Amino acid sequence: MPLTPEVVTADRAVVARLAGLDVSFVPDEEPWFTIDGVESPRQIGSDGLGGAFVLLPSQNVLYVSSEGRAGIIAESFEAFIQLVVARPYWLDMLKFSAGGDLAEMRRAADALEATLDDEDEVNEAREEIRKSLGLGEADDPVGALYEAIAASDAIVRATDGSPFTTLFNRFSIDSNPMLRNAAA
């Protein structure tokens, strides 16, 4: 049986653990963006930064940031959950992607993993979520995230009609002393 938002939200312990990884399954009441070619976007959740997760008709998961960035982040809902569990700092990996460089994203992932404040708690959450949902580990969550965004063709617009930009950001971990030191 495929993993769906309904399966996940039926398990309160998993919902609580995912909330600890900054994923909430409470969508916004009013849409604050549109997606070209999608009549009624199905927002399945949000994050603590005001961003929205949308399940597209193609079953891809789209992330729309409150800062005017958007892109497909996973090829399916299951891949989305695997990404969040494996790399809860996925959005920071994109921030430090040096404009969409996969090698830089991998460096960022390693540095971010090394700087987790609550590593034991995150690892416990990872285990519990995977066990509860019968979810395997993602083979290459960084590569899958990169591929999904690089191939993203969804056009998201603000309410004034202006298009959102890519989720890849221009920074590298070298521009952050803490991450630069963690990568050394």
N, C-alpha and C positions, 0 to 999 in steps of 0.2 A: 504494500500500500504506500503510495507516495506521501511524503511529508507535506502537510498543508498548514496554513495559519490556524485552522480550526483544531487540528491535532495538537499543535503546540499550546494553544491557549486553553485547551482542556486540562492541561497538566499544570496546576498552580505552582508546584515546586520549580518546574522548568521556567515558567514565566518569571518567577522571582529571581532565579539565577541569571536569566537573560537581562533582567532589569539591572542587575549588578554589572553586566557587561554593556550597559547603556543602550539597551533596546527595549522599548515599551510597545506593547501591542494595543495602545489606545490611540487611534487616529485623530487628527484634527477635525473639528466639527465643520469648519468652513474651508474649502479649498482656496489656497492662495497662489496657485499656479495652474497652468493648463499644459496639456501634452498634445502636440499636433497629432491628429489621427486617432485620438482616444477620447471618446465621448464622456464617459464617467470613470475617471481614474479610481482604482480600488486601493486607497491608502490603507495599508495593513498595520502601520505603526509609525513610531517616531523615535528620535533620540533626544538626549538632553540639551543639544545645541539648537533645537528647533527644526531640525531636518525631518523629512518624511520618507518613509519606505513605501513604495508603490508596487503592487503586483500587476504587471502588464498583461494584456490578453495573450501575449506570446508565452507567458509564465516567467519571463525575465523579471528580475527585481531591479527597480530603478530607485536611486537615491536622489532626493532633491534637497539641497542645503538651503538654509535660510539666508545664505550669503550670495545667492545667485549662481551657484554651480550645480550641475546635475549630470548624471550618467548611469548607465546600466552597470550594476556592481556584481550581479550573479546571473547565471543562466537559468536558475530555478530557485524556488523557495528553499529547497533542501541545501543547495549550494550556498545560499545566503546564510542559513543557520550555521553551516560548516565554517564559513568565512568568519562570522562573528565569534564563534567559539574558538577557532584556531588563532585568530588575530583580532582581538577585541579593539585594538588600536588601528584598525584598517584605515580609518579616515586620516590619521596622522601619517601613515605610510604614504598616502596620496599627497598630503601637504609637503612631505619631504621627498617627492618623486623626481625632482629636478626636471620638471616639465614632461614627465611621462617616461622616464628611463627605468626599465625593469631592473637593471643591476642596482640602481640607486634605491629602488623600492625594497629590494632584498636586503641591502645594507641597513635601511631604515627599520625593517622588520626585526633584524637581529639586534640592533641598538635599542629599539623600543622594548623588545622582550627582556633584554638585560636590565632595563631600568624600571621594570614593573615594581611598584611599591608593595603590592599585595600578591606576590607570585604564588604563594601557597593557596590563597583563597581563589585566585583565578584558575589554578590547576585543578582544584577541587570542583569548581563550577564546571570546568570543561568535562571532567570525568562524569559528573552527575548528569549533565545534559546529554552527553553521548549515550550513556547507559539508559537513561529514561526514554530517549527517543529511538534507540537502536541505531544510532548514527555512527557511521565510520568516520575515521579521520580523513580530512581532505588531503589528496595527494600533493598538491602544490597550490595552497590558497593564495599566495602572492602572485604567482603566474596566472591563476584563474581570474583574479581581480584585475590584473593588468590587461589581459585579453578581453575581458568583458567591457572594460571602459574604452579600450582602444577601438573596439568594434561597435561601440554604442552609437546608434543612429536615432535615438529618441531626441526630439526637439521639445524642450521644456521652455515655457514662457511665463514671465511674471504677469500679473494682472494688467499691466500697462502694455503688454505685447512684446516687450523686449526679451530676447532669447537668453537663456542661462549659458554659462561657459562650462568648459570641461572640469571634471573633478581633479585632474592632474594639476598640481601647483608647482611653482618654479623653485621652491626652496630645496636644499639638500641637507643632509644631516650635518654637513660641515658648517652650516650657518647656525647651528645650535650647539653651544659648548658641551652641554650635558650629553647629547647624543653623539657628538664627535668623540668625546672621551670614552663613551661606552663601546663605540665601534673600534677603538684602537686596540 
